[in-house]
Amino acid sequence: MGTKSFLVYLLSGFAVVISYAFFSTITTTNETSSVLGFNGSLSSTEKQEIGGFGSALGRSTRVWPDLEFSWRIVVVSVIGFLGSAFGTVGGVGGGGIFVPMLNLILGFDAKSAAALSKCMIMGASASSVWYNLRVPHPCRDVPILDYDLALLFQPMLMLGITIGVALSVVFPYWLITILIIILFIGTSSRSFCKAIQMWNQETIMKAEADLKEPLTNPETQVKVDDDSEQLVVPHVKSGLEIICFNLSLKGLLVLMVVWVSFVLIQITKNDSRDCSPLYWVLNLLQFPVALSVFIYEAVKLCKEGRRRRKCGNTESVCEASIEWTPIQLIFCALCGILGGTVGGLLGSGGGFILGPLLLELGVIPQVASATATFVMMFSSSLSVVEFYFLHRFPIPYALYLTGVSIIAGFFGQYFVRKLVTILGRASIIIFILSSVIFLSALVMGIVGIDKSIVMIQNHEYMGFLSICGSS
């Protein structure tokens, strides 16, 4: 599946499903209005019961089970550990697995499950970032974290999360389920194809290396005199030097400014009434904050690309091996917003889009994984702070599950990176990424379809909802 075919697949699938949703909403509203005098709006309680993907998974009222040792907590710990380990290695987080797991196994309500999912993603991302800071770039003398790409996508991702949260109130959950299945099947298939291509390229490279090995055998090399000029041994960086080299204070400062700005806006917005003038002002205020940082980084990439082309330098501006043009940058902005929107709908970190997108831009798997988890650490922590002030999750469970994810994220990165080094196949990371995305689509698809059938049998309202007056 090529890039153009993939885009056509997504756009056509989304267009068909959303058009059907509009048609069914109009038909349902007219029929209900003629029979019951229904005016198309629902109460806040009704919206909580039937709106959003999270509501498809469970109850709308707050349910917090006690933290005690049982088979349920053991199963959740195992699934959470594996999901965090493989999710962070692939750079996708794992929210598509965590939310159904917390709701169906432990019995948390949908909103609390989404909030705890963010805690797990934040913990796994933070430990993965700490591990990656201690790892050098596999093939270049540059930081393994690409700060240019992080600054390009982080503000768009956070903006998309806000949009996704709003759409989770407006969209019926069956529509969200179908859209996510279409998206995840497409991205997982695309990633799987790229993994196979990379695996084949690695096989060819290993075969060529095996042919050259006899030529470099020490027994066949010509001996030189002892007084010959000694070769210069390259300097091997210590662990502290690698950490300092991978850290960019300027990049971290800009990312923190964006993060703090969104946190303050979200906290202030939570105290405002839905659809009030202050509510809309604060929502619109997020756009200039995100766009200003994105435009700054986009202009920087374009100027640097033009300067290098004039000088005949074919080296990539950043890890993305593409030519930065306005069309490419607009595409990246839309993908960043789409990734954040998916994160807002699911309670994930947005890595389901960002991870495959970085690979599509030509970023090598190790850097794509490190950069995606780095960006997810900011986006997920933003939601955790907001949910904390809203009292959306129990602290004991949050601390326990975050601890499990921290350990899983570190060990997942450690073992998979060691496996990549031993086998010499970075394509393993892409295989893990595509597998996690496909598994998430499978889990959410089964849960969503099951609930949709129940709602159809009960003749429940399945159209679009109003964003005003919801909670």
C-alpha positions as CSV (number, residue, x, y, z in Angstrom):
1,M,0.0,0.0,0.0
2,G,1.6,3.3,-1.2
3,T,1.2,6.6,0.5
4,K,-1.3,7.9,-2.0
5,S,-3.3,4.7,-1.8
6,F,-3.3,4.9,2.0
7,L,-4.6,8.5,2.0
8,V,-7.3,7.6,-0.6
9,Y,-8.3,4.6,1.6
10,L,-8.6,6.8,4.7
11,L,-10.4,9.7,3.1
12,S,-12.9,7.5,1.3
13,G,-13.6,5.4,4.4
14,F,-14.1,8.4,6.6
15,A,-16.3,10.2,4.1
16,V,-18.6,7.2,3.7
17,V,-19.0,6.6,7.5
18,I,-19.5,10.2,8.4
19,S,-22.0,10.8,5.6
20,Y,-24.0,7.8,6.8
21,A,-23.8,9.2,10.4
22,F,-25.3,12.5,9.2
23,F,-28.0,10.8,7.3
24,S,-28.9,8.5,10.2
25,T,-29.0,11.5,12.6
26,I,-31.3,13.5,10.4
27,T,-33.6,10.5,9.9
28,T,-33.7,9.6,13.5
29,T,-34.3,13.2,14.6
30,N,-37.2,13.7,12.2
31,E,-38.8,10.4,13.2
32,T,-38.5,11.1,16.9
33,S,-39.6,14.6,16.5
34,S,-42.8,13.6,14.7
35,V,-43.7,11.0,17.2
36,L,-42.5,12.4,20.5
37,G,-41.8,16.0,19.8
38,F,-38.1,15.5,20.2
39,N,-36.1,18.6,19.4
40,G,-32.7,16.9,18.8
41,S,-31.0,17.8,22.1
42,L,-30.4,15.6,25.0
43,S,-29.8,16.2,28.7
44,S,-26.4,16.0,30.2
45,T,-27.1,12.7,31.8
46,E,-28.3,11.2,28.5
47,K,-25.2,12.3,26.7
48,Q,-23.0,10.7,29.3
49,E,-24.9,7.4,28.9
50,I,-24.9,7.2,25.1
51,G,-22.1,9.5,23.8
52,G,-18.4,8.9,23.1
53,F,-16.4,5.7,22.7
54,G,-15.6,5.5,26.4
55,S,-19.3,5.3,27.2
56,A,-19.5,2.2,24.9
57,L,-17.2,0.4,27.3
58,G,-19.1,0.8,30.5
59,R,-21.0,2.9,33.0
60,S,-21.4,6.7,33.0
61,T,-21.5,7.0,36.8
62,R,-18.2,7.0,38.7
63,V,-17.1,3.5,39.7
64,W,-13.8,3.1,41.6
65,P,-13.1,-0.5,42.9
66,D,-10.9,-0.9,45.9
67,L,-7.2,-1.7,45.3
68,E,-6.8,-5.2,46.7
69,F,-5.0,-8.4,45.6
70,S,-7.1,-10.6,43.4
71,W,-6.9,-12.4,40.0
72,R,-8.2,-9.3,38.4
73,I,-5.3,-7.1,39.5
74,V,-2.8,-9.9,38.5
75,V,-4.3,-10.1,35.0
76,V,-4.4,-6.3,34.6
77,S,-0.8,-6.0,35.9
78,V,0.4,-8.6,33.3
79,I,-1.5,-7.0,30.4
80,G,-0.5,-3.5,31.5
81,F,3.2,-4.6,31.8
82,L,3.2,-6.2,28.3
83,G,1.2,-3.4,26.8
84,S,3.4,-0.7,28.2
85,A,6.6,-2.5,27.3
86,F,5.7,-3.2,23.6
87,G,3.7,0.0,23.2
88,T,6.5,2.3,24.2
89,V,9.0,0.4,22.1
90,G,6.8,0.9,19.1
91,G,6.1,4.5,20.1
92,V,2.3,4.1,20.3
93,G,1.6,4.1,24.0
94,G,-1.0,1.4,24.3
95,G,-4.1,3.4,25.3
96,G,-6.3,1.3,22.9
97,I,-5.6,-1.7,25.1
98,F,-5.5,0.0,28.5
99,V,-9.0,1.6,28.4
100,P,-11.0,-1.6,27.6
101,M,-8.8,-3.5,30.1
102,L,-9.5,-1.2,33.0
103,N,-13.1,-1.0,32.2
104,L,-13.9,-4.7,31.5
105,I,-11.6,-6.4,33.9
106,L,-11.4,-4.1,36.9
107,G,-14.8,-2.5,36.4
108,F,-13.8,1.2,36.2
109,D,-16.2,3.6,34.6
110,A,-15.3,4.8,31.1
111,K,-14.0,8.3,32.2
112,S,-11.9,6.9,35.0
113,A,-10.5,4.2,32.7
114,A,-9.4,6.8,30.2
115,A,-7.8,8.9,33.0
116,L,-5.9,5.9,34.4
117,S,-4.8,5.0,30.8
118,K,-3.2,8.4,30.5
119,C,-1.3,7.8,33.8
120,M,0.0,4.5,32.5
121,I,1.1,6.0,29.2
122,M,2.8,8.9,31.0
123,G,4.7,6.5,33.3
124,A,5.8,4.2,30.4
125,S,6.8,7.2,28.2
126,A,8.8,8.9,31.0
127,S,10.8,5.7,31.7
128,S,11.4,5.2,28.0
129,V,12.6,8.7,27.6
130,W,15.0,8.3,30.5
131,Y,16.3,5.1,28.9
132,N,16.7,6.7,25.5
133,L,18.6,9.6,26.9
134,R,21.3,7.1,27.9
135,V,21.5,5.6,24.4
136,P,23.6,7.1,21.5
137,H,22.3,7.5,18.0
138,P,22.8,4.2,16.2
139,C,24.5,5.6,13.1
140,R,25.1,9.4,13.4
141,D,26.7,11.8,15.9
142,V,23.5,13.5,16.7
143,P,21.0,13.2,19.6
144,I,18.7,10.2,19.4
145,L,15.7,12.5,20.2
146,D,14.8,14.7,17.2
147,Y,13.8,18.0,18.8
148,D,12.9,19.5,15.5
149,L,10.3,16.9,14.9
150,A,9.1,17.1,18.5
151,L,8.6,20.8,18.3
152,L,6.8,20.3,15.0
153,F,4.3,17.7,16.2
154,Q,3.9,18.4,20.0
155,P,1.7,21.5,19.7
156,M,-0.4,20.0,17.0
157,L,-0.8,16.8,19.0
158,M,-2.0,18.8,22.1
159,L,-4.4,20.8,20.0
160,G,-5.8,17.6,18.5
161,I,-6.3,16.2,22.0
162,T,-8.6,19.1,22.8
163,I,-10.5,18.6,19.6
164,G,-10.8,14.8,20.3
165,V,-12.2,15.4,23.7
166,A,-14.9,17.7,22.2
167,L,-15.7,15.2,19.5
168,S,-16.0,12.4,22.0
169,V,-19.1,14.2,23.3
170,V,-20.6,15.0,19.9
171,F,-19.8,11.8,18.0
172,P,-21.9,8.6,18.7
173,Y,-19.6,5.9,19.9
174,W,-20.4,3.5,17.0
175,L,-19.1,6.2,14.6
176,I,-15.9,6.6,16.7
177,T,-15.5,2.8,16.7
178,I,-15.7,2.5,13.0
179,L,-13.4,5.4,12.3
180,I,-10.8,4.1,14.6
181,I,-11.0,0.6,13.1
182,I,-10.6,2.1,9.6
183,L,-7.6,4.2,10.8
184,F,-5.9,1.5,12.8
185,I,-6.2,-1.2,10.2
186,G,-4.7,1.2,7.6
187,T,-1.8,2.3,9.8
188,S,-1.0,-1.2,11.0
189,S,-1.1,-2.6,7.5
190,R,1.1,0.3,6.2
191,S,3.6,-0.2,9.1
192,F,3.6,-4.0,8.6
193,C,4.5,-3.5,4.9
194,K,7.3,-1.1,5.8
195,A,8.6,-3.6,8.4
196,I,8.7,-6.4,5.7
197,Q,10.6,-4.0,3.3
198,M,13.1,-3.1,6.0
199,W,13.5,-6.8,7.0
200,N,14.3,-7.7,3.3
201,Q,16.8,-4.8,3.1
202,E,18.5,-5.9,6.3
203,T,18.7,-9.4,5.0
204,I,20.5,-8.2,1.8
205,M,22.9,-6.0,3.9
206,K,23.7,-8.9,6.2
207,A,24.4,-11.2,3.2
208,E,26.7,-8.5,1.7
209,A,28.5,-8.2,5.1
210,D,29.0,-11.9,5.3
211,L,30.7,-11.9,1.8
212,K,33.0,-9.1,2.8
213,E,34.0,-10.8,6.1
214,P,36.7,-13.1,4.7
215,L,38.4,-10.0,3.2
216,T,38.7,-8.4,6.6
217,N,39.9,-11.6,8.4
218,P,42.9,-10.8,10.6
219,E,44.8,-13.8,9.2
220,T,44.7,-12.4,5.7
221,Q,45.7,-8.9,6.6
222,V,49.2,-7.6,5.8
223,K,51.3,-7.0,8.9
224,V,52.8,-3.6,9.4
225,D,56.0,-2.6,11.3
226,D,55.6,-1.7,14.9
227,D,56.9,1.8,14.3
228,S,54.2,2.6,11.8
229,E,51.8,5.4,12.5
230,Q,49.1,4.4,15.0
231,L,45.5,4.8,14.1
232,V,43.5,7.4,16.0
233,V,41.1,5.7,18.4
234,P,37.7,7.5,18.4
235,H,36.6,8.9,21.8
236,V,33.9,6.7,23.5
237,K,31.4,8.8,25.3
238,S,30.6,8.0,28.9
239,G,27.0,7.6,30.1
240,L,26.9,11.2,31.5
241,E,28.3,12.6,28.2
242,I,25.6,10.7,26.2
243,I,22.8,12.1,28.4
244,C,24.1,15.7,28.1
245,F,24.5,15.3,24.4
246,N,21.0,14.0,24.0
247,L,19.5,16.8,26.0
248,S,18.7,20.1,24.3
249,L,17.9,22.8,26.8
250,K,16.5,25.2,24.2
251,G,14.2,22.5,22.8
252,L,13.1,21.4,26.3
253,L,12.3,25.0,27.2
254,V,10.1,25.6,24.2
255,L,8.3,22.3,24.8
256,M,7.7,23.1,28.4
257,V,6.3,26.5,27.6
258,V,3.8,24.9,25.2
259,W,2.9,22.3,27.9
260,V,2.5,24.9,30.7
261,S,0.3,27.1,28.4
262,F,-2.0,24.2,27.6
263,V,-2.2,23.1,31.2
264,L,-3.2,26.6,32.4
265,I,-5.8,26.9,29.6
266,Q,-7.3,23.5,30.4
267,I,-7.5,24.1,34.2
268,T,-9.1,27.5,33.6
269,K,-11.6,26.0,31.1
270,N,-12.6,23.3,33.5
271,D,-14.0,26.0,35.8
272,S,-16.0,27.7,33.1
273,R,-19.6,26.8,32.0
274,D,-20.0,24.8,28.8
275,C,-20.6,27.0,25.7
276,S,-20.2,30.2,27.8
277,P,-18.2,33.1,26.2
278,L,-15.2,32.3,28.4
279,Y,-15.4,28.6,27.4
280,W,-15.1,29.5,23.7
281,V,-12.4,32.1,24.2
282,L,-10.2,29.6,26.1
283,N,-10.8,26.9,23.4
284,L,-9.9,29.3,20.6
285,L,-6.8,30.5,22.6
286,Q,-5.2,27.1,22.2
287,F,-5.0,27.6,18.4
288,P,-2.6,30.6,18.4
289,V,-0.4,28.9,21.1
290,A,-0.1,25.7,19.0
291,L,0.2,27.4,15.6
292,S,2.8,29.9,16.7
293,V,5.2,27.1,17.7
294,F,4.4,25.0,14.7
295,I,4.9,27.9,12.3
296,Y,8.2,28.9,13.9
297,E,9.5,25.4,13.5
298,A,8.1,25.0,10.0
299,V,9.8,28.2,8.8
300,K,13.0,27.0,10.4
301,L,12.9,23.7,8.6
302,C,12.1,25.3,5.2
303,K,14.9,27.9,5.5
304,E,17.4,25.3,6.5
305,G,16.4,23.0,3.7
306,R,16.7,25.7,1.1
307,R,20.1,26.8,2.4
308,R,21.4,23.3,2.2
309,R,20.1,22.7,-1.3
310,K,21.8,25.9,-2.5
311,C,25.1,24.8,-1.0
312,G,24.7,21.3,-2.6
313,N,24.4,19.6,0.7
314,T,22.1,16.5,0.4
315,E,22.1,15.8,4.1
316,S,18.7,15.7,5.7
317,V,17.7,18.8,7.8
318,C,16.5,16.5,10.6
319,E,16.0,12.8,10.9
320,A,13.1,12.9,8.4
321,S,14.6,12.1,4.9
322,I,12.2,14.3,3.0
323,E,12.3,17.7,1.4
324,W,10.5,20.2,3.6
325,T,7.9,22.1,1.5
326,P,4.7,23.9,2.6
327,I,2.6,21.0,1.4
328,Q,4.7,18.5,3.4
329,L,4.4,20.7,6.5
330,I,0.6,21.2,6.1
331,F,0.3,17.4,5.8
332,C,2.4,17.0,9.0
333,A,0.2,19.5,10.8
334,L,-3.0,17.7,9.8
335,C,-1.5,14.3,10.9
336,G,-0.4,15.8,14.2
337,I,-4.0,17.1,14.8
338,L,-5.4,13.7,13.7
339,G,-3.1,11.9,16.1
340,G,-4.1,14.1,19.0
341,T,-7.8,13.7,18.1
342,V,-7.5,10.0,18.2
343,G,-5.8,10.4,21.6
344,G,-8.6,12.5,22.9
345,L,-11.2,10.0,21.7
346,L,-9.5,7.0,23.2
347,G,-7.7,8.2,26.2
348,S,-4.3,7.4,24.5
349,G,-1.2,9.5,23.9
350,G,-1.6,10.0,20.1
351,G,1.3,7.7,19.3
352,F,-0.9,5.5,17.1
353,I,-0.6,8.2,14.4
354,L,2.8,9.8,15.3
355,G,4.8,6.5,15.3
356,P,3.8,5.4,11.8
357,L,4.0,9.0,10.6
358,L,7.6,9.4,11.6
359,L,8.5,6.1,9.9
360,E,6.6,7.4,6.8
361,L,8.8,10.5,6.8
362,G,11.9,8.4,6.7
363,V,13.0,8.4,10.3
364,I,14.8,5.2,11.4
365,P,12.9,3.0,13.8
366,Q,15.1,3.7,16.9
367,V,14.8,7.5,16.5
368,A,11.1,7.3,15.6
369,S,10.3,5.3,18.8
370,A,12.4,7.6,21.0
371,T,10.9,10.8,19.5
372,A,7.3,9.5,19.6
373,T,7.5,8.5,23.3
374,F,9.2,11.8,24.0
375,V,6.3,13.7,22.5
376,M,3.7,11.4,24.2
377,M,5.3,12.1,27.6
378,F,4.2,15.7,27.2
379,S,0.7,15.0,25.8
380,S,-0.2,12.3,28.3
381,S,1.1,14.3,31.3
382,L,-1.1,17.2,30.2
383,S,-4.1,15.0,30.5
384,V,-3.0,13.5,33.8
385,V,-2.7,17.0,35.3
386,E,-6.1,18.0,34.1
387,F,-7.7,14.7,35.3
388,Y,-6.0,15.2,38.7
389,F,-7.7,18.5,39.2
390,L,-11.0,17.0,38.1
391,H,-10.6,14.1,40.5
392,R,-11.1,11.6,37.7
393,F,-8.9,8.8,39.0
394,P,-8.2,7.2,42.4
395,I,-4.7,8.0,43.6
396,P,-3.7,4.4,44.8
397,Y,-4.6,2.8,41.5
398,A,-2.9,5.6,39.6
399,L,0.3,5.2,41.6
400,Y,0.3,1.4,41.3
401,L,-0.4,1.3,37.5
402,T,2.0,4.1,36.8
403,G,4.7,2.2,38.7
404,V,4.0,-1.0,36.6
405,S,4.2,1.1,33.4
406,I,7.5,2.8,34.5
407,I,9.1,-0.6,35.1
408,A,7.6,-2.0,31.9
409,G,8.7,0.9,29.7
410,F,12.3,0.7,30.9
411,F,12.6,-3.1,30.5
412,G,10.8,-3.1,27.2
413,Q,13.2,-0.6,25.8
414,Y,16.2,-2.5,27.3
415,F,15.3,-6.0,26.0
416,V,14.1,-4.9,22.5
417,R,17.1,-2.6,22.0
418,K,19.4,-5.5,23.0
419,L,17.6,-7.8,20.6
420,V,17.9,-5.3,17.8
421,T,21.7,-5.0,18.5
422,I,22.2,-8.8,18.6
423,L,20.2,-9.6,15.5
424,G,21.0,-6.4,13.6
425,R,17.4,-5.9,12.7
426,A,15.8,-2.6,13.5
427,S,12.7,-3.8,11.7
428,I,11.7,-5.6,14.9
429,I,10.6,-2.2,16.3
430,I,8.2,-1.7,13.3
431,F,6.8,-5.2,13.6
432,I,6.0,-4.4,17.3
433,L,4.4,-1.1,16.4
434,S,2.1,-2.6,13.7
435,S,1.2,-5.5,16.1
436,V,0.2,-3.2,18.9
437,I,-1.9,-1.0,16.6
438,F,-3.7,-4.1,15.1
439,L,-4.4,-5.6,18.6
440,S,-5.8,-2.3,19.7
441,A,-8.1,-2.2,16.7
442,L,-9.2,-5.7,17.4
443,V,-10.0,-5.1,21.1
444,M,-11.8,-1.9,20.5
445,G,-13.7,-3.3,17.5
446,I,-15.0,-6.3,19.4
447,V,-16.1,-4.1,22.4
448,G,-17.6,-1.4,20.2
449,I,-19.5,-3.8,17.9
450,D,-20.9,-5.7,20.8
451,K,-22.2,-2.6,22.5
452,S,-23.6,-1.2,19.2
453,I,-25.6,-4.4,18.7
454,V,-27.1,-4.0,22.2
455,M,-28.0,-0.4,21.5
456,I,-29.6,-1.3,18.2
457,Q,-31.7,-4.0,19.9
458,N,-32.8,-1.5,22.6
459,H,-33.7,1.2,19.9
460,E,-31.4,3.7,21.6
461,Y,-30.5,7.1,20.0
462,M,-27.4,6.7,17.9
463,G,-27.0,10.1,16.2
464,F,-24.8,13.1,16.8
465,L,-25.1,15.0,20.1
466,S,-24.8,18.6,21.0
467,I,-21.5,19.8,22.7
468,C,-23.3,22.3,24.8
469,G,-24.7,21.2,28.2
470,S,-22.6,18.1,28.3
471,S,-20.3,17.1,31.1
